[in-house]
Amino acid sequence: MTHRVGFVVFDGVTMLDVGGPSEVLHQANRLAPRLVPRYEPVLISPDGGTVTTSAGPSLAGTVRAADAGAIDTVVVAGGDRLAGQPIAEDLLTAVRDLTARAPRVASVCTGAFVLAELGLLDNRRATTHWRHAAAFAHRYPRVRVEADAIHMRDGCFVTSAGISAGIDLALALVEEDHGADAARSIARELVVFMQRPDGQSQFSTGTATPPARGALLSELVASVLADPAGDHSLPAMAASVAVSSRHLTRLFRAELGTTPAAWVERVRLDRAQQLLLEGCSVTSAAHHSGLGTDETLRRAFARHLGTTPSQYRKRFTTTRSR
């Protein structure tokens, strides 16, 4: 017995959108030889044959939707062309045909644009790559876009963020089919987290914050990121770079668009999230992130993430939202 997963590809498809989830399914078959059903990947394209990825290498042996047979899960891969230009009618036709008869439908990155173009995501929650989220929301106002989610399920439709988030999505599908233990063993083999929770930000403060323009603030930012639990009060930070507290506040406003205290709190919250996902207790995460007490950590989680540290920590054992 097999579970056939149809990956919809096209010229210009992002290779990792296909390769990442495919490897998860391969490892599921390899690590659990008694797994039933076993996964059978099928590459599907509008015209069949060979397609060229955005990175250059080709994917050979694709079949047309009409020739694909029964598909249990459809995964529409992404590519920049889907967000930047009208979606080709032959691709829409192929996906329309496949999704009409598949019990589960997923997309990676801008593959969500195809599902939305077909109206399949109307009045549903969905996500895509953060860089295209605003365009996605503008182009498809009936979709409830969750711009910062790693992956999102609404009914039989599962959408994920960009590129490597396809791995998170595939792990979630494996857990849904075969349980958390199977997904955990695959995650360990691939040297990735069991999951990045589907409510977790697509990027951390360190990568989301615009880079500081001046050398003074760049040096300070690097030191805080290296040791979030250190003394990063406004007076201490100002003294470390030999400026007044007022001047440092002006620099943060001008270069990072925020205040020193707000920025430090987000850095510490990022660190606390990482510690919780690594298995630390709430108290330990609060202490080692620099947030201090359990109550301070709870307030930060409630303010920025809308959940509690304990609820967030529980998610490390599953790919599913709670």
Backbone bond lengths (Angstrom), bond angles and torsions (degrees), N, CA, C in turn:
res aa  C-N    CA-C-N  psi(-1)  N-CA   C-N-CA  omega(-1)  CA-C   N-CA-C  phi
1 M - - - 1.465 - - 1.518 108.61 -
2 T 1.317 116.51 132.42 1.471 120.69 -178.97 1.523 110.31 -127.24
3 H 1.316 113.47 154.49 1.468 122.51 173.46 1.523 105.71 -109.78
4 R 1.305 117.85 109.35 1.453 121.74 -173.32 1.532 109.97 -87.73
5 V 1.326 115.07 123.34 1.467 121.91 -178.53 1.520 108.05 -110.94
6 G 1.308 116.57 114.94 1.455 121.58 -178.89 1.513 111.71 -94.58
7 F 1.332 117.11 113.70 1.461 122.08 176.66 1.527 108.42 -92.04
8 V 1.317 116.67 116.98 1.459 121.23 179.42 1.528 108.65 -86.57
9 V 1.341 115.95 118.80 1.458 122.18 -176.67 1.522 109.81 -125.72
10 F 1.327 115.66 169.03 1.466 121.30 -174.76 1.518 107.62 -165.16
11 D 1.309 117.23 165.57 1.464 119.79 176.32 1.519 110.04 -60.46
12 G 1.333 116.46 127.09 1.459 121.60 -177.39 1.515 113.92 94.15
13 V 1.344 117.75 5.28 1.454 120.35 179.30 1.535 110.31 -65.69
14 T 1.329 116.34 147.23 1.460 121.11 176.53 1.528 109.34 -76.41
15 M 1.315 117.32 122.13 1.459 121.33 -172.29 1.526 112.79 -59.28
16 L 1.332 117.54 -42.94 1.456 120.13 -176.47 1.524 111.93 -69.09
17 D 1.327 117.85 -24.01 1.464 120.48 176.09 1.522 110.79 -62.41
18 V 1.327 116.46 -26.49 1.456 121.83 178.51 1.534 109.93 -97.73
19 G 1.330 116.08 -47.27 1.460 120.76 -174.75 1.517 113.91 -65.90
20 G 1.335 117.76 -39.73 1.462 120.26 -179.04 1.521 112.55 -61.82
21 P 1.342 118.14 -57.99 1.468 119.01 177.77 1.524 113.23 -61.22
22 S 1.336 117.50 -36.56 1.470 120.16 179.14 1.521 111.36 -61.47
23 E 1.337 116.73 -39.68 1.461 120.08 179.84 1.524 110.97 -66.90
24 V 1.333 117.30 -36.97 1.467 120.00 175.90 1.526 110.07 -58.98
25 L 1.320 116.68 -44.92 1.468 120.26 -179.46 1.528 111.22 -67.58
26 H 1.331 116.56 -37.81 1.461 120.23 176.76 1.517 110.95 -61.73
27 Q 1.330 116.21 -44.75 1.465 119.94 179.86 1.526 110.66 -66.93
28 A 1.324 117.81 -33.11 1.465 120.36 176.20 1.522 109.97 -60.19
29 N 1.324 116.92 -44.74 1.466 120.51 178.55 1.521 111.93 -67.46
30 R 1.340 116.74 -38.05 1.465 120.91 -175.39 1.520 112.04 -74.97
31 L 1.341 117.12 -42.53 1.459 120.62 -173.91 1.523 112.44 -81.70
32 A 1.302 116.17 -21.26 1.466 119.59 -179.52 1.525 108.60 -127.73
33 P 1.341 117.33 76.77 1.467 120.47 -173.79 1.521 114.09 -61.41
34 R 1.334 116.83 -20.05 1.460 119.25 179.06 1.528 111.62 -94.84
35 L 1.323 116.24 9.10 1.455 121.38 -178.35 1.525 110.22 -60.21
36 V 1.316 116.06 129.27 1.465 121.40 176.96 1.526 108.08 -134.80
37 P 1.344 117.60 123.37 1.465 125.00 -0.75 1.520 112.44 -81.27
38 R 1.313 116.95 156.04 1.451 122.38 174.02 1.523 109.00 -83.64
39 Y 1.326 115.92 153.07 1.461 120.10 -177.79 1.527 110.97 -86.81
40 E 1.313 115.15 137.18 1.461 121.91 175.27 1.533 108.54 -125.27
41 P 1.337 116.89 103.00 1.469 118.85 179.80 1.528 111.58 -74.91
42 V 1.326 115.47 143.45 1.455 122.19 177.90 1.525 107.76 -133.25
43 L 1.326 117.32 124.23 1.461 121.34 176.99 1.527 108.89 -87.56
44 I 1.322 116.14 125.67 1.466 121.86 -176.02 1.523 109.26 -125.72
45 S 1.307 116.80 132.77 1.460 121.92 177.26 1.526 109.08 -136.21
46 P 1.322 117.92 163.47 1.465 119.58 -177.45 1.525 114.10 -56.78
47 D 1.337 117.36 -38.53 1.466 119.94 -175.40 1.526 113.52 -112.55
48 G 1.343 118.40 -1.72 1.453 120.34 -174.82 1.517 111.25 73.85
49 G 1.309 117.27 -179.68 1.465 121.00 177.40 1.514 112.23 81.89
50 T 1.317 116.01 -140.83 1.463 122.64 -173.96 1.527 110.83 -105.36
51 V 1.340 116.27 136.54 1.459 120.73 173.22 1.528 108.32 -120.15
52 T 1.303 115.96 153.53 1.468 122.03 -179.12 1.515 109.75 -104.59
53 T 1.323 117.07 127.89 1.461 121.05 -179.87 1.522 110.40 -78.02
54 S 1.326 115.85 166.16 1.463 120.37 179.52 1.520 111.38 -64.82
55 A 1.350 117.38 -24.83 1.460 121.24 179.86 1.527 112.74 -82.50
56 G 1.331 117.40 -11.05 1.461 120.68 179.04 1.510 115.27 117.31
57 P 1.355 119.24 -51.47 1.467 119.63 179.51 1.528 112.10 -60.62
58 S 1.319 115.55 155.60 1.458 120.90 -176.53 1.523 111.93 -103.87
59 L 1.305 115.03 156.59 1.455 122.98 172.21 1.521 106.58 -110.70
60 A 1.322 115.79 117.02 1.464 120.30 -175.99 1.522 110.58 -100.38
61 G 1.314 115.13 162.53 1.452 120.75 172.54 1.512 115.35 76.75
62 T 1.334 117.89 23.10 1.453 118.45 176.36 1.525 109.75 -74.76
63 V 1.331 115.79 154.78 1.461 120.76 178.20 1.519 109.68 -119.26
64 R 1.316 116.15 159.03 1.457 120.40 176.18 1.526 109.89 -74.77
65 A 1.326 116.27 155.84 1.460 120.37 -179.16 1.527 111.24 -56.86
66 A 1.322 116.76 -39.45 1.459 120.96 -177.78 1.524 112.13 -65.33
67 D 1.338 116.25 -22.28 1.463 120.67 -177.52 1.524 112.84 -103.80
68 A 1.318 117.62 3.22 1.464 121.50 -172.36 1.525 112.82 -79.04
69 G 1.313 117.67 -19.59 1.454 119.67 -176.57 1.514 111.74 75.70
70 A 1.316 116.20 -163.78 1.462 120.91 -178.35 1.527 110.37 -70.35
71 I 1.331 116.47 130.55 1.457 122.65 179.12 1.525 108.32 -121.20
72 D 1.325 116.15 128.67 1.462 120.64 -178.05 1.526 112.47 -86.21
73 T 1.324 116.23 -38.19 1.465 121.40 177.18 1.519 108.68 -133.11
74 V 1.315 116.51 127.29 1.464 122.11 175.21 1.521 107.98 -99.34
75 V 1.326 117.12 130.87 1.467 122.26 175.57 1.528 108.02 -122.25
76 V 1.317 116.42 112.23 1.460 120.98 178.67 1.521 108.31 -90.87
77 A 1.315 116.93 112.82 1.469 121.35 179.78 1.522 110.22 -75.26
78 G 1.323 116.14 166.30 1.451 121.05 -177.00 1.517 113.28 -106.85
79 G 1.300 113.98 174.93 1.454 123.33 176.91 1.507 107.67 -177.02
80 D 1.331 117.79 147.48 1.466 120.56 -174.93 1.525 112.93 -58.72
81 R 1.327 117.29 -29.56 1.460 119.72 -177.87 1.525 112.00 -61.90
82 L 1.317 117.95 -27.15 1.462 120.63 -178.24 1.519 111.77 -68.08
83 A 1.335 117.04 -30.96 1.462 120.74 179.86 1.517 112.01 -91.34
84 G 1.337 117.13 -24.92 1.459 119.93 -172.16 1.508 115.96 -97.40
85 Q 1.328 118.71 -9.40 1.465 120.65 -178.16 1.519 109.63 -152.74
86 P 1.338 117.69 165.39 1.470 119.50 179.26 1.521 111.12 -57.42
87 I 1.321 115.10 142.36 1.464 120.37 -178.03 1.520 109.32 -79.14
88 A 1.311 115.70 131.24 1.458 121.25 -176.47 1.526 111.34 -59.51
89 E 1.324 115.24 139.72 1.459 120.11 -176.68 1.532 112.00 -63.83
90 D 1.346 116.61 -35.35 1.468 117.64 -179.13 1.523 111.80 -67.11
91 L 1.349 117.49 -32.20 1.455 120.78 176.16 1.531 110.18 -69.40
92 L 1.333 116.90 -43.44 1.461 120.57 177.80 1.528 110.89 -60.75
93 T 1.329 116.14 -41.25 1.465 120.08 -179.95 1.523 111.19 -63.01
94 A 1.329 116.14 -43.40 1.461 120.38 179.70 1.527 111.25 -61.72
95 V 1.333 116.16 -46.15 1.466 119.97 -178.28 1.531 110.33 -68.91
96 R 1.314 116.72 -38.55 1.472 119.41 177.60 1.523 110.74 -59.28
97 D 1.314 116.06 -43.06 1.461 120.63 179.99 1.525 111.34 -64.41
98 L 1.309 116.31 -45.05 1.462 120.54 -177.23 1.526 112.30 -67.91
99 T 1.311 116.98 -44.38 1.472 120.12 -175.49 1.520 112.22 -72.08
100 A 1.320 116.99 -21.73 1.459 120.03 179.31 1.519 111.78 -66.91
101 R 1.340 116.90 -22.59 1.461 119.65 -176.12 1.526 113.54 -123.45
102 A 1.328 118.84 8.20 1.467 121.47 179.86 1.526 110.36 -103.43
103 P 1.318 118.33 135.19 1.469 120.62 -179.81 1.528 114.34 -74.70
104 R 1.345 118.13 -17.62 1.464 120.67 179.43 1.516 109.19 -139.38
105 V 1.327 115.92 135.05 1.464 121.47 -175.70 1.524 108.74 -130.36
106 A 1.331 115.99 131.65 1.463 120.62 -178.66 1.523 110.02 -133.32
107 S 1.326 115.23 162.07 1.463 120.50 174.25 1.510 109.13 -141.61
108 V 1.317 115.32 151.15 1.455 121.85 175.11 1.517 107.43 -116.90
109 C 1.330 116.22 131.61 1.461 121.63 174.99 1.538 110.85 57.61
110 T 1.329 117.40 -127.37 1.463 121.09 -176.35 1.523 112.86 -77.63
111 G 1.323 117.91 1.45 1.456 119.24 170.66 1.519 111.28 -57.14
112 A 1.340 116.92 -23.98 1.465 121.26 177.33 1.523 111.67 -61.45
113 F 1.343 117.06 -28.15 1.465 119.72 178.88 1.527 110.62 -62.05
114 V 1.326 116.98 -35.88 1.466 120.41 179.82 1.524 110.00 -66.89
115 L 1.325 116.60 -46.34 1.460 119.97 179.39 1.524 110.78 -62.88
116 A 1.322 116.71 -40.64 1.465 120.10 179.68 1.528 111.52 -67.94
117 E 1.319 116.91 -38.22 1.462 120.61 178.93 1.535 110.88 -61.07
118 L 1.312 116.26 -31.89 1.464 121.18 178.67 1.528 112.65 -83.62
119 G 1.330 116.49 -1.71 1.464 120.52 179.80 1.515 114.16 80.88
120 L 1.313 117.50 7.64 1.454 120.69 -174.95 1.535 113.17 -74.02
121 L 1.332 116.14 -19.47 1.461 119.71 -178.42 1.526 112.56 -104.54
122 D 1.317 117.81 7.88 1.467 120.47 178.77 1.524 110.36 -57.20
123 N 1.331 115.21 130.72 1.472 122.71 178.71 1.530 112.66 62.17
124 R 1.334 116.03 23.14 1.453 120.83 176.17 1.531 109.85 -118.57
125 R 1.332 116.04 156.70 1.462 121.26 173.25 1.519 108.14 -81.91
126 A 1.321 115.70 137.79 1.466 119.97 -178.79 1.516 109.10 -154.54
127 T 1.333 114.98 162.74 1.460 120.32 177.16 1.517 109.62 -137.44
128 T 1.319 115.05 170.05 1.461 122.80 176.93 1.523 107.16 -157.90
129 H 1.322 117.62 -174.65 1.463 120.70 178.34 1.531 109.51 -59.10
130 W 1.333 116.19 136.85 1.463 120.08 -176.29 1.520 112.51 -56.05
131 R 1.333 117.22 -32.79 1.478 119.64 -177.75 1.520 112.21 -66.46
132 H 1.333 116.78 -25.00 1.463 120.32 -176.96 1.528 112.49 -107.98
133 A 1.339 117.48 3.46 1.463 119.96 -173.10 1.523 112.47 -63.37
134 A 1.325 117.56 -41.56 1.471 119.58 -179.34 1.527 111.05 -64.48
135 A 1.333 116.29 -43.63 1.467 119.98 178.38 1.524 110.41 -64.64
136 F 1.321 116.48 -37.65 1.463 121.71 179.06 1.526 110.42 -61.84
137 A 1.340 116.03 -46.97 1.461 120.65 -179.27 1.525 111.35 -65.28
138 H 1.333 116.62 -38.32 1.466 120.16 -179.56 1.529 110.97 -69.34
139 R 1.315 116.03 -40.68 1.467 121.30 -176.20 1.528 111.76 -74.56
140 Y 1.337 117.04 -30.40 1.461 120.77 -177.10 1.528 109.74 -128.88
141 P 1.322 117.33 75.13 1.470 120.77 -173.86 1.525 113.95 -64.39
142 R 1.332 118.46 -16.42 1.460 119.79 179.48 1.527 112.29 -81.76
143 V 1.323 117.13 -10.44 1.464 121.30 178.31 1.524 108.96 -87.23
144 R 1.320 117.20 134.28 1.465 121.57 177.00 1.534 107.96 -87.90
145 V 1.311 115.95 92.01 1.459 121.71 -170.90 1.525 111.03 -78.50
146 E 1.331 115.63 126.88 1.467 123.09 173.67 1.526 106.25 -105.06
147 A 1.334 115.18 87.61 1.463 120.39 -166.74 1.518 114.18 -65.84
148 D 1.331 117.95 -20.52 1.452 119.90 -171.97 1.530 113.13 -110.31
149 A 1.335 117.13 9.88 1.466 120.37 -176.11 1.526 111.25 -87.02
150 I 1.322 116.58 149.50 1.464 122.16 175.45 1.525 109.99 -75.49
151 H 1.331 116.33 -49.56 1.457 119.59 171.08 1.522 109.00 -150.70
152 M 1.309 115.87 158.86 1.450 120.71 -170.57 1.521 109.40 -144.44
153 R 1.337 116.97 130.76 1.466 120.69 176.92 1.517 109.38 -112.88
154 D 1.325 116.00 135.74 1.458 122.09 172.86 1.522 106.69 -143.22
155 G 1.334 116.13 106.94 1.458 120.23 -174.87 1.516 110.51 66.46
156 C 1.323 116.35 -133.34 1.470 119.63 -179.42 1.523 112.09 -88.50
157 F 1.331 117.59 4.83 1.463 121.74 -177.57 1.527 110.64 -104.11
158 V 1.327 115.57 130.13 1.463 122.09 179.28 1.522 107.62 -126.04
159 T 1.319 117.33 121.38 1.467 121.42 178.42 1.516 108.96 -117.14
160 S 1.331 116.57 151.22 1.465 119.66 -179.86 1.510 110.50 -132.41
161 A 1.316 113.88 164.43 1.463 121.15 175.63 1.528 109.10 -71.65
162 G 1.322 116.03 -166.71 1.455 119.78 -169.11 1.513 115.86 -83.88
163 I 1.307 114.63 154.22 1.459 126.80 165.73 1.535 111.13 54.66
164 S 1.336 118.14 -104.78 1.465 120.41 -173.33 1.520 112.72 -67.17
165 A 1.343 118.52 -16.45 1.461 120.29 178.58 1.523 111.66 -64.69
166 G 1.332 117.67 -16.88 1.459 119.73 174.45 1.516 111.71 -61.80
167 I 1.327 117.41 -29.03 1.464 121.08 176.13 1.525 109.66 -67.07
168 D 1.331 116.84 -44.34 1.462 120.72 177.12 1.525 110.44 -58.95
169 L 1.316 115.76 -44.37 1.459 120.58 179.74 1.531 110.67 -60.49
170 A 1.325 116.41 -46.90 1.464 119.72 -178.05 1.527 111.40 -64.71
171 L 1.324 118.10 -38.06 1.462 120.64 176.20 1.526 110.52 -62.38
172 A 1.335 116.20 -38.28 1.465 119.63 177.92 1.522 111.08 -64.82
173 L 1.330 116.83 -38.78 1.461 120.04 178.92 1.527 110.93 -67.03
174 V 1.341 116.26 -40.32 1.465 119.56 177.76 1.525 110.46 -63.57
175 E 1.324 116.67 -42.26 1.467 118.58 178.55 1.527 110.71 -62.35
176 E 1.308 116.06 -41.13 1.460 120.05 178.72 1.526 110.91 -60.40
177 D 1.323 116.65 -38.77 1.460 121.22 -177.43 1.522 113.38 -81.40
178 H 1.347 116.93 -37.02 1.466 119.72 -167.45 1.527 114.61 -132.97
179 G 1.319 118.17 1.99 1.451 120.11 175.78 1.514 114.30 97.88
180 A 1.342 114.53 165.28 1.461 121.27 -174.62 1.526 113.11 -67.48
181 D 1.332 117.79 -32.99 1.464 119.39 -178.54 1.528 111.15 -62.95
182 A 1.316 116.85 -41.63 1.468 120.19 178.38 1.519 110.55 -63.04
183 A 1.332 116.57 -44.66 1.462 119.84 -179.78 1.524 111.27 -64.38
184 R 1.345 116.77 -38.62 1.468 119.85 179.59 1.520 111.37 -64.22
185 S 1.327 117.62 -41.61 1.464 119.57 -178.72 1.526 110.84 -65.16
186 I 1.314 117.16 -35.88 1.467 120.79 177.53 1.520 110.25 -68.34
187 A 1.336 116.56 -43.87 1.465 120.16 179.45 1.524 111.27 -59.69
188 R 1.337 116.67 -41.96 1.463 119.67 178.20 1.530 110.96 -63.20
189 E 1.318 116.74 -41.73 1.464 120.23 -179.96 1.525 111.43 -64.21
190 L 1.326 117.03 -37.08 1.463 121.49 -178.40 1.526 112.55 -85.89
191 V 1.344 116.22 -3.31 1.465 122.54 -179.41 1.526 110.48 57.43
192 V 1.326 114.50 49.93 1.460 120.51 174.27 1.520 107.38 -130.34
193 F 1.348 116.06 165.11 1.447 119.68 173.01 1.521 109.14 -59.92
194 M 1.333 116.12 149.14 1.459 120.33 171.13 1.520 108.24 -49.80
195 Q 1.293 115.69 -38.22 1.446 120.47 175.30 1.515 109.58 -167.44
196 R 1.313 115.37 154.85 1.448 120.71 159.17 1.516 102.96 -101.07
197 P 1.333 119.40 116.77 1.459 120.14 -170.75 1.517 111.17 -51.41
198 D 1.342 115.71 146.12 1.449 118.82 -174.95 1.515 112.75 -67.57
199 G 1.341 117.46 -9.49 1.451 120.14 172.96 1.517 112.72 -96.85
200 Q 1.326 117.94 -0.15 1.459 121.21 -177.23 1.517 111.10 -78.37
201 S 1.322 115.35 146.59 1.457 120.22 178.52 1.518 111.39 -59.20
202 Q 1.348 116.20 146.46 1.456 120.70 177.04 1.524 111.68 -70.09
203 F 1.310 117.30 -17.38 1.458 119.23 179.12 1.517 109.18 -151.23
204 S 1.335 116.18 156.06 1.451 121.08 -177.18 1.517 111.13 -91.20
205 T 1.345 115.29 172.03 1.458 119.85 178.60 1.521 111.38 -57.54
206 G 1.335 116.49 -37.69 1.457 120.00 -178.20 1.511 113.31 -61.37
207 T 1.358 117.20 -35.60 1.463 119.74 -178.89 1.516 111.82 -96.85
208 A 1.355 117.75 -23.72 1.460 119.67 -176.71 1.523 111.76 -82.87
209 T 1.329 117.52 -29.88 1.457 120.47 -179.31 1.517 110.54 -69.03
210 P 1.339 117.87 133.90 1.462 118.20 176.53 1.521 110.00 -61.11
211 P 1.329 118.57 144.30 1.462 119.92 -178.11 1.519 111.83 -64.47
212 A 1.309 114.51 141.78 1.461 118.79 176.53 1.529 109.54 -65.18
213 R 1.309 115.70 140.73 1.470 119.28 -176.49 1.526 112.49 -83.68
214 G 1.322 116.26 -32.23 1.450 119.17 -176.80 1.506 113.34 -96.48
215 A 1.331 115.84 154.83 1.462 120.60 -178.22 1.524 111.45 -64.93
216 L 1.321 116.54 -36.40 1.464 120.56 -177.15 1.525 110.60 -61.03
217 L 1.318 116.75 -51.85 1.458 119.99 -177.73 1.532 111.49 -72.25
218 S 1.315 116.96 -33.02 1.476 119.91 177.09 1.521 110.80 -59.62
219 E 1.329 116.04 -43.01 1.466 120.88 179.49 1.522 111.01 -64.65
220 L 1.334 116.47 -41.14 1.456 120.64 -179.35 1.529 110.88 -66.95
221 V 1.320 116.40 -44.50 1.462 121.48 179.33 1.529 110.19 -58.32
222 A 1.321 116.64 -45.37 1.465 120.70 -179.50 1.518 111.38 -61.55
223 S 1.322 117.10 -39.01 1.465 120.03 -178.41 1.524 111.31 -69.74
224 V 1.321 117.73 -36.34 1.467 120.51 178.28 1.525 110.28 -69.13
225 L 1.329 116.92 -43.66 1.458 120.37 179.40 1.528 111.19 -62.81
226 A 1.329 116.63 -32.35 1.464 120.46 -179.64 1.526 112.31 -74.44
227 D 1.326 116.98 -26.56 1.470 120.65 -177.22 1.523 109.78 -145.62
228 P 1.338 117.93 74.29 1.471 120.22 -176.61 1.527 113.65 -59.39
229 A 1.332 117.62 -27.36 1.464 120.70 -175.64 1.527 113.27 -83.08
230 G 1.313 117.84 -2.37 1.457 120.17 -179.35 1.519 112.78 -70.33
231 D 1.321 115.86 179.54 1.465 121.24 178.19 1.519 108.99 -77.84
232 H 1.319 116.09 100.81 1.462 120.94 -178.72 1.520 111.03 -121.15
233 S 1.326 114.91 39.04 1.459 119.18 170.22 1.518 108.69 -66.44
234 L 1.297 117.47 159.99 1.474 120.39 -178.78 1.528 111.41 -57.73
235 P 1.350 119.90 -47.96 1.467 118.84 178.78 1.531 112.89 -60.63
236 A 1.347 117.15 -39.82 1.463 120.07 -178.53 1.523 110.99 -66.93
237 M 1.320 117.43 -41.96 1.460 119.75 179.22 1.526 110.61 -67.37
238 A 1.309 117.04 -41.09 1.465 120.09 179.23 1.523 111.15 -62.06
239 A 1.341 115.79 -42.51 1.460 119.83 179.52 1.529 111.12 -65.51
240 S 1.346 116.71 -34.62 1.468 119.14 -177.08 1.520 112.73 -66.97
241 V 1.334 116.93 -23.87 1.472 119.64 178.23 1.527 111.76 -114.61
242 A 1.349 115.41 11.96 1.469 122.66 172.55 1.528 113.26 58.50
243 V 1.351 115.90 46.62 1.460 120.56 172.52 1.519 107.63 -133.78
244 S 1.317 116.85 168.48 1.455 120.17 177.89 1.529 110.16 -76.59
245 S 1.312 115.52 159.11 1.469 119.85 177.51 1.521 110.48 -61.01
246 R 1.307 116.83 -38.55 1.467 120.16 179.68 1.521 111.03 -64.28
247 H 1.332 116.99 -42.07 1.467 120.05 -179.33 1.528 110.54 -67.71
248 L 1.336 117.12 -39.46 1.461 119.97 178.94 1.531 110.73 -63.57
249 T 1.316 115.84 -39.47 1.473 119.01 177.57 1.522 110.61 -62.48
250 R 1.323 116.88 -40.23 1.470 119.88 177.58 1.525 110.90 -63.31
251 L 1.334 117.47 -40.00 1.467 120.44 178.68 1.532 111.61 -63.20
252 F 1.328 116.17 -42.87 1.468 119.02 178.72 1.524 110.78 -62.01
253 R 1.311 115.90 -43.19 1.466 119.77 179.47 1.529 110.87 -62.80
254 A 1.305 116.12 -43.83 1.466 120.21 -174.72 1.522 112.58 -73.47
255 E 1.336 117.22 -39.08 1.461 120.21 -172.17 1.528 114.18 -99.43
256 L 1.341 116.58 -30.33 1.462 119.04 -176.89 1.516 113.15 -116.78
257 G 1.326 117.39 -7.65 1.457 120.75 176.54 1.507 114.68 69.96
258 T 1.318 118.01 26.58 1.458 121.37 -179.36 1.518 108.88 -153.81
259 T 1.328 116.88 -178.08 1.466 120.94 177.85 1.529 109.46 -97.24
260 P 1.313 117.90 159.23 1.469 119.74 177.56 1.523 112.13 -57.74
261 A 1.330 117.82 -44.42 1.461 120.52 -177.09 1.525 111.72 -64.91
262 A 1.324 117.50 -42.75 1.466 120.98 -179.49 1.516 110.59 -65.38
263 W 1.321 116.96 -40.08 1.460 120.06 -179.43 1.525 111.20 -67.26
264 V 1.317 117.21 -44.27 1.465 120.79 179.62 1.532 109.83 -62.36
265 E 1.322 117.67 -40.57 1.460 119.75 179.29 1.527 111.36 -60.61
266 R 1.352 117.93 -41.63 1.461 119.77 179.32 1.517 111.73 -67.54
267 V 1.327 117.64 -37.03 1.463 120.15 175.85 1.528 109.82 -61.67
268 R 1.316 116.50 -44.70 1.460 120.08 -179.90 1.526 111.71 -67.78
269 L 1.317 116.82 -35.41 1.457 119.68 176.89 1.529 110.60 -65.34
270 D 1.325 117.18 -41.94 1.468 120.64 175.65 1.531 110.59 -57.20
271 R 1.323 115.96 -44.26 1.463 120.32 -179.71 1.526 110.65 -65.56
272 A 1.331 117.39 -40.92 1.456 120.80 178.48 1.531 111.23 -62.72
273 Q 1.328 117.11 -40.76 1.462 120.58 177.03 1.528 110.24 -59.58
274 Q 1.331 116.27 -44.95 1.459 120.40 -179.87 1.523 110.79 -61.82
275 L 1.321 116.76 -43.61 1.461 120.70 -178.91 1.527 111.20 -64.58
276 L 1.314 117.63 -40.18 1.459 120.97 178.42 1.525 110.89 -64.59
277 L 1.329 116.86 -40.24 1.455 120.45 178.77 1.526 111.80 -68.99
278 E 1.345 116.94 -22.58 1.453 120.69 176.81 1.524 111.81 -85.36
279 G 1.346 116.97 -0.82 1.454 120.62 175.11 1.508 115.70 102.65
280 C 1.332 118.26 4.91 1.465 120.58 179.15 1.528 110.63 -69.35
281 S 1.318 115.37 153.32 1.460 120.32 174.56 1.527 109.44 -71.92
282 V 1.313 115.85 166.17 1.467 120.56 178.05 1.525 110.08 -61.16
283 T 1.316 116.22 -43.84 1.469 120.24 -179.26 1.522 111.11 -62.89
284 S 1.329 116.91 -44.66 1.462 120.98 179.51 1.525 111.16 -64.25
285 A 1.324 117.05 -42.07 1.472 120.64 179.36 1.519 110.68 -63.63
286 A 1.322 116.40 -40.53 1.467 119.89 178.46 1.520 110.90 -62.22
287 H 1.335 115.81 -43.62 1.468 119.83 -177.64 1.522 112.33 -68.94
288 H 1.325 116.66 -49.37 1.465 120.14 -173.01 1.526 113.58 -78.88
289 S 1.314 117.40 -14.09 1.468 119.37 175.42 1.518 112.01 -87.60
290 G 1.335 116.19 -14.90 1.455 119.59 -177.65 1.507 113.65 95.47
291 L 1.338 117.90 -4.02 1.463 119.99 178.35 1.525 111.30 -75.93
292 G 1.323 117.22 -18.38 1.454 121.08 168.94 1.501 115.72 94.04
293 T 1.317 117.24 -82.72 1.453 121.06 -173.33 1.524 111.51 -109.25
294 D 1.329 114.32 162.29 1.469 119.86 176.31 1.522 110.68 -56.72
295 E 1.332 115.88 -42.05 1.459 119.32 -176.57 1.528 111.54 -66.24
296 T 1.327 117.39 -40.12 1.472 120.26 177.04 1.519 110.42 -63.07
297 L 1.321 115.61 -41.20 1.460 119.65 178.25 1.524 110.58 -64.10
298 R 1.324 117.88 -43.67 1.468 120.95 179.34 1.526 111.12 -60.91
299 R 1.334 116.43 -41.58 1.462 119.18 -179.94 1.533 111.27 -64.68
300 A 1.333 116.30 -40.50 1.464 120.17 179.32 1.531 110.91 -65.17
301 F 1.336 117.09 -41.94 1.465 120.63 178.00 1.523 110.65 -62.81
302 A 1.329 116.61 -44.37 1.464 120.20 -179.01 1.528 110.99 -63.74
303 R 1.323 116.09 -40.46 1.467 120.67 -176.23 1.519 111.99 -70.66
304 H 1.317 117.53 -41.55 1.465 120.37 -172.46 1.528 114.27 -101.54
305 L 1.331 118.06 -28.74 1.465 120.63 -172.92 1.521 113.74 -118.13
306 G 1.331 116.70 -11.66 1.450 119.33 178.00 1.515 114.09 67.17
307 T 1.332 117.51 28.56 1.456 121.64 178.79 1.517 108.21 -148.45
308 T 1.326 117.57 -177.44 1.463 121.58 177.35 1.527 109.10 -107.60
309 P 1.324 117.72 158.49 1.465 119.83 177.07 1.527 112.67 -58.73
310 S 1.330 117.27 -39.22 1.466 119.88 -178.87 1.521 111.27 -65.15
311 Q 1.336 116.97 -43.50 1.463 120.00 178.18 1.520 110.32 -63.58
312 Y 1.317 116.37 -40.77 1.462 120.89 179.70 1.530 110.16 -63.64
313 R 1.329 116.98 -43.12 1.465 120.92 -178.00 1.521 111.28 -63.93
314 K 1.335 117.76 -37.01 1.460 121.64 -179.72 1.527 110.90 -60.64
315 R 1.307 117.01 -29.25 1.456 119.97 -176.51 1.525 112.64 -66.92
316 F 1.327 117.46 -15.94 1.467 118.41 -179.24 1.522 111.98 -65.70
317 T 1.322 117.58 -21.54 1.459 120.18 -179.09 1.524 112.29 -89.70
318 T 1.312 118.33 1.93 1.450 120.99 -178.92 1.507 110.25 -152.29
319 T 1.323 117.05 155.30 1.458 120.80 175.33 1.511 111.10 -88.70
320 R 1.320 116.83 -4.69 1.469 120.06 -172.84 1.516 111.04 -90.92
321 S 1.333 116.31 147.22 1.451 120.69 172.62 1.517 108.39 -74.90
322 R 1.327 116.40 158.72 1.470 120.41 -177.67 1.502 109.39 -121.04
